[in-house]
Amino acid sequence: MSDRARSPAAARAPRALTRFSVALRTPPGAAEPLLAQAPRAWQRRLPYLVAAVCVLTLVPVTITVLVSQYRLGGGWAGALGVAQAVPLLLAVTRPLAAWGLVLAADTLGAVLLIDAGGVAGHAWPWTPMAVVGYLVLMVCLGLRETVRTLVAVWLVTGGVGVVLGFYRPAGVTDTIALLFVLGGTVLALTGALRGLGEAQRRIAEQESISEAERARRTLLEERARIARELHDVVAHHMSVITVQADSAPYRLPGMPEPVQEEFAAIAASARESLGEMRRLLTVLRGDGKESERAPQPGLVRLQQLIETTVRAGQPVELSMAAGVPEAVPPAVDLSAYRIVQEALANVVRHAPGAPTRVSVSRAAEEADEVLLVLVVNGPAPEAVVALESTGTGHGLVGMRERVRLTGGTLDTGPLPDGGFRVAARLPLNASDEDDS
């Protein structure tokens, strides 16, 4: 029962330690304060608060002890108290510089205490206040500097103590080994804690990279699957339609001339669709070299698209201003063609035989010039049955994505008379900047 009661607390302790170590991710040598990356404001202010409390405590205590117990002059005692404690405020942002100042002040204090009248029977060369302040400084160093720097600081501390040991006054309590051992222990513990934070950071970065790689691999696998489906199903059926349409005049002799032309138009449309599907398969499979060489359709081929739709029995009128195809950027050119193509396909599926108007023009809006694409169809004849009574809406989604890529807007919706309207506004100036 007691094991169960302790288990939640035992599980929370490592998590708290890990979160604290992650907050210690301060670059070595940077002027960024300790815990600057902590999530809460009070945590970021905590190092300043601790340093201020240490300074306010050590300065008066150091002066009092040096004067009353070591019998050092009041002026020297005050100077040493300030020099040994105040640099701890600098340790929050620059602990290595603060260490140099504190070590120099502590060494000077040890030299001055050699001739002090009350040094016998007391700690030397490091007084108790100097040891406390030095250990606080070691915490700041361990949480901030690299392992090589920490080892150098530890060895220099021991070396200074050894040199001072040759001038040890009689009857003092030696604190050289005490500071050397405690300082090394504090540096090791805080350095390990900071190393844990660095390890957690690297693990998080590696997990992010692995997650991105997994997402990319999943995307490539899905694209490959779609490409296989398109090739095995759709491309096969389109090939069959092409062969049947081309061979119909030979298999069914005596067909009227209009019927033969209709089969020829069906075969041409199927071949064109197969060509575009091959380019799409190339993109899905990740090999973009062939697709980059293949020309993309644009407004120049819009008349051909209208004629193909008319041959399918759909009455369509095209109105396009002169010079528009030549003055449109490639991205807008392709988007405008695809929008008209999808809109006409929707009319053929949902309102066959409905009169349709396609309008493409340029217009000036304030400082920008835009391309206006409008496709409007009336209601379908009552005697005609729609090829599809419902839809997935993927066509309209594709239109919106194309318009969004060019920075334009799309307006779609039914009309009061039962028809439908597709209006796209594609900026020309923004596209020019993007292409450049």
N, C-alpha and C positions, 0 to 999 in steps of 0.2 A: 504493500500500500504506500509506504514511504517512497519507494522507487518511482511509482507513478506520480506522486506529488512533486518529486524533484525533477522529473523529466521535462516538463514545459520550461522551467527556469533554466535547466541545463541546456536546452535547445535555444533559448533566447540569448544566452550569453555569447556563444560564438557569432550569432547574427549581429548582435550589438557591436562586438569587436570588429567584425568585418565592415559594418557601416562606418565606424569611427576610422578605421584604417583607410577606407576609400576617401574620406574627407581630408586625409593628409597628403593628397596627390599634388603637392606643391613642387614645381620644377626646382632642382638644385641651383643655387646661386641667384635665383630670381628675387626681386624685391617685393614679391607678393607675400602678404602676411600669412602666418600659420592659420590653418583652418579657413582660409579664404574661400575654399570651394565647399564648405559645409552648407547644408540645405537651409538652416535656420539662422536668423540674424543674431540671436543670443549666442549661438555656437561660434559665429565669426568674431564676436566681441570678447569671447572668453579668454583668449591669449592675452589681450591688453589688460583685462581685469586681473588676471593672475600675476602678470608682471608688475602692475601698479601696486598690488597688495604686498608682493615681495619687497619692492623698493621701499614702500612706506614702513614696513616692519624692520627690514635689515638696517636701514640708515641709522635710526636712533639706537637700536640695540647694539650695533657695531661701535658707535661712538661711546656709549655708556660702558661697554665691556672693556674697550681699549683704555679708557681713562681710569676706571675704577679698579680693574684687575691687573691689567698689564702696565699701568702707570705711565702710559704714553701721553705726551703733551696734547692739550685740547685741540690745538690747531691741526697737528698731524692726524689726530683721531678723526676730526671732522672731515678732513680732506680724504682720508682713506675710506671712511664710511660712504661718502658720496661716490668716490671713484670705483669702489667694489660693487656697489648696488645699482646705481643709476643706469649703467650700460645694459642691464637686464631689459629695459624698455626697448632698446635697439634690437635685442635678440628676437623679437617677434617677427621682424622683417629681414634683418641681416645678422643671423646668429654667429657667423664666422668672424665678422668684424667686432661684435660684442665680446666674443671669446678672447680676441687679442687684447682688448682694453682691460677686461677683468683679470686675465693672467698677468698683465703688466702691473696692475694695481695690487694684486695679491702678492706678487714677487717683491714689489717695493715695500709693502707692509711687512713681509717676513724680514727684509733687510733692516727696516727701522726697529723692529721688535728685538733684534739681537742685543741691542744696548739698553732696552727698556728695563726699568728697575724691577718690575713684577712679572717678568716672563717665566722665571723658574716656577715649575709646578703647573704650568699651563700648556695648552696645545701650541705646537710650533712645527713647521713654518705656516701651516694653514690653520687659522683660528676657526672655531665652530661656525661663526657667521660666514666666513669665507667659504667653508666647505658647503654650507647650505646654498649660498648663492651660486657656487660653481656647479653644483649638481642640477640646479634649476636651468643653468645655461647648457649643461650636457643634454638635458631633455630637449631643448630647442634645437640643438645641433643634431641629435639623433633623429629627430622628426624631419630634418631638412636636407642634410648633406649626404654625399655618397659614402660608401663603405671605406674607400681609400682615404677620404678626408677625415672620417671618424678615427681610423687607425692612426693617422698622423697626429691628430689632436691628442689622442690618448698617450702616444709615445712622447710627444713634446711635454705633456703634463708630468709624466714620470721622469723625463730627463731634467726638467727644471727642479723637481723635488730632489733628485739625486745630487745635483750641483749644490743646492742649498744645504744639503745634509753635511757637506764638508765644513760648514760654518755654524753648526748646531751649538746653541748655548748649553751650558751645563744645567741639568735638572729639568729639562723640558719634556713634555710628552710628544713623541714623534708622531706626526700625522701624515707623513709622506706616503706610506703604504696604504693608509686608510683612504686617502683621496684617490690614489691610483686604482685601487680595487673597486671602490664605489663608482668612480667615474667610468671605468671600463664596463661595469655591470649596467649602469644606466644607458650608456651609449649602445651596448649590445641589445638591450631590451627595446629601446625606442627605435633603433635602426631596424630591428626585426619587424616591429609593428609597421613602420613605413614601407618596408619591403613587402609586407602582406598587402598593403594598399596598392603598391605597384603591380603585384601579381594579380590582384583582383581586376585592376584596370586592363592589364593585358588579356586576361581571360575574357572580360567583357568585350574588348575589341575583337578578339578572335571569334567569339560567339556571333558578333554582328557580321563579321566577314563570312563565317560559315552559313549564317542564315541567308545572307544575300546570295551566296553561291547556290544554296539549296533552292531558293526561289528562282534563280536564273535557270538552274537545271530543270526544275519543274516546268518553267515556261517553255524551254526548248523542247522538252518531251511532249508537252501539250501541242505545241506548234507542229512537231513532227507527226503526231497522231492526226491532227486536222489535215495535214498535207496528204497523209496516206488515205484518209477518208475521201478527200476531194478527188484524189487520183483514181482510187479504186471504184468509186460510185459515180460521182458527178461526171468526171472526165470520160468514163466508159459510156455513160448514157449519151453524152454530147457527141461522142464519136459515132455511136450508132445512128443518132439523128442525122449527122452529116452524111454518112454512107447511104442511108435510106433516101434522103432528099436528093443526093446526086444520082442515085441509080433509079429513081422513080420513073423518069422518061423512058428508060430502057426496059424496065420491068413491066410498065403499063403503057404500051404503045398506043398511039392515037389520042393522046391527051391534047386538049386545046392549048394554044399558045399562052394565054394568061395563066393557066394552071402550071405550065412548065416554068414560066417566069416566077411564079409563087414558090415552087420547089427550089429554084435556083437561089431566091432570096433567103429561104430558110437555111439552105446549105451555107451560104455566105455568112449569115448571122451566127450559125453554129461554129463555123471555123474561126470567126473573130472572137467568139466567147472562149473557144479552146485556147487561142493565143493569149488572151488575158489571164486565163486560168493557169497557163504554164508560167507566166511571169509571177503570179501570186504564189504558186507552189515553190518557185525559186526563192522568193522572199521568206516564206515560211520555213524552208529547209535551211536557211541561214547563208546561202550562197548568193550574194547580191551582185556579182559581177555581170551575169547575163541580164539581170533585171535593170542594171544601170545603163546598159547599152540599148535596151529596148525603148523605143519612143513612147512617151505617155500621151494618152489622148487629151485633147483640149478643145477650145471653142472652135478651132478650125474645122474639126470633124463633127461639129454640132449639126450641120446641115445633113450629113450622112446619117447621123442618128435619127433625125426627124424623118428622113425618107424611109429608113428601115421600119420605123414605127407606123408610118402611113401605110406601107405595104402590108403590115400586119392587120390592117383594117381599122386603125385608130386615126380619126381626123385631127391633125395637128397643124397649127399655124406657127411659124417662126418669125419673130421680129427682132433683128439684131442690128444695132447701129454700125455704120461703116467704120472700119479701122479698129474695132474693139478687139478682135482676136490678136492683132499684132502688138497691142499696147498693154497687154495684161501680163503680170509676172507669172512665172511657171506654176508656183504653188496655188495662186488664185485661179489660174487657167484650168488646172486639173480639178480643183475643188468645184468650180462652176460646172464643168462638164459632168462630173459624177453626180452632182445635185440634180441636174436636169435628167440625167439617165435614170436615177432612182425614182424621181417624181413621175416620169413617163411610165416606168415599170409598174409603179403603184396604180396609175390610171388604167393600164391594160389589165391588171389583175382584178381591180375592184370596181372599175367603171368602164368596161369595154364599150367602145362606140361613142363615148361622151366627147363632145367638141372640146378641144384643148388648145390653149394659147401659151406659147413660150416667148418670153421677152427678156432680152439681155441688153443692158445699156449702162452708160457711165453717167455719174452725177457728182457734182461738187457739193460737199457739206462742210461749211466753215472753211478750215484750212486743209481738209482732207478730201481726197477724191476716192469714190467708192464705185464698185461694180454692183449693179442691181440685177438680180436674177429672179424672174417671176414665172411661175408655172401655175396656171389656173385652168381647171376643167369644170365643165358643167355636169349636170346629173346624167346618169347613164340612161339610155332608152329603156322604156319599160319592158319591151319584148326581149331584151338581152339579159342573160343570166351572168352574174359576175363569176369569174374564174375562182375567186377566193372571197368568202364572206367574212372571214376573220383574218387577223394578221398578228404577228409577234411584235411589231413596232421597231424591229431592228433597223429597218431602212431609215426611219426618222432619227433614230439614235446615231446612225452613221453620218447622216447629214449634219446633225448638231456638232459632232466631233470634228468634221471637216471645217465647218464654219468657225469653231472655237480655235482651231489651229491657225487660222488666218486672222484672228482677232475680230471677226465679224459677228453678225447677229442673224438669227433665223426665226421666222414667224410662220407657223403652220396652223391650219384649222379649217373646219367645214364652213361652207357659205350658206346663206339663207335659202338659196334655191336648190340645195342638195348637192352642190359641187364641193370642190376642195381647192385650197390655195396654199402654195408654197412660195414664200418670199425670202430671199437671202440677200444680205448686205455684206459685201466683202471689201474691206479697205485695200486700196492699192498702194498707198504711200507706206503703210506699216510693213507690207509684204516686201516692198523694195528694200527697206532697211534690214529686214531679217535675211533676205537673200544675200545682201552684201556682207 
